[in-house]
């Protein structure tokens, strides 16, 4: 667990942070990131449902983002297939509103094995020239050493994923 977190640090330091740690304590944290994309809210929502197209494979257990899927319905899974027939549930879908909101509960990465509760919400709103995508991750619970120290690392990883979603949606057709 600690090895995974430490192995991610060099990669994360090279990623520009666009998210903000709104608050952090040993008991939890909240991070928020916002990007405006050149896509309709419906297209942005559809892209969110297909993380294999934009998620960084370096932040997966399998090493390949194409193994990640989101079944965008209440009770659906944000899951990943691994070698040898294994699977990982990154989150359980708890709320969907096509073109507007996608929300799941679950600890991502090194948070998965900790005694935490976490909720990630992507909210999509119309914006001039496209859509505004807001990503909010709220985490609380217990982690040895506290959660405050890992908040900036999680912030950078999620900021990178939102930047990759933006790049994917802003790509010229062709």
Secondary structure, 3 states (H helix, E strand, C coil): CHHHHHHHHHHHHCCCCCCEEEEEECCEEEEEEEEEECCCHHHHHHHHCCHHHCCCHHHCCCCCHHHEEECCCCCCEEEEEEHHHEEEEEEEEEEEECCCEEEEECCCHHHCCCEEEEEEEEEEEEECCEEEEEEEEEEEEECCCCCHHHHHHHHHHHHHHHHHHHHHHHCCCC
